[in-house]
Amino acid sequence: MADSEALRQRRRKAHVHGDHSLCRRCTVVKPRPVAVVADLAPGSGEVTDAAAELRQLAYRLVAAHQADPANGILAKELRSTLVALLPKGTEKADADLTGLFGALQA
């Protein structure tokens, strides 16, 4: 059921005066995510250690997935990143990777 005209008017007046208790879609109630882009010097964004970058990405994806477990795209990216980090053949995983996998199993 739609809101009455009186409630909409009351909500608008409260919003204009800084009272957001009646707001539904106001950015004060539901802040929009802000993309932060760091100012990098030319050439400083180059990847020199791909394995370390993948591990850092995995840690960030784990934190994001824990915050929003219903996000299927995020879960898929986390899975593919972890698969890329799995040791190939008889190679042993390093301590950081073992710790990450242990934290995920807990």
Secondary structure, DSSP 4 states (H G I P E B T S, - for coil): -PPPHHHHHHHHHHHHTT--TT-SS-TTTSPPP--------TTTT--S-HHHHHHHHHHHHHHHHHH-TT-HHHHHHHHHHHHHHSPPTTPPPPHHHHHHHHHHH-
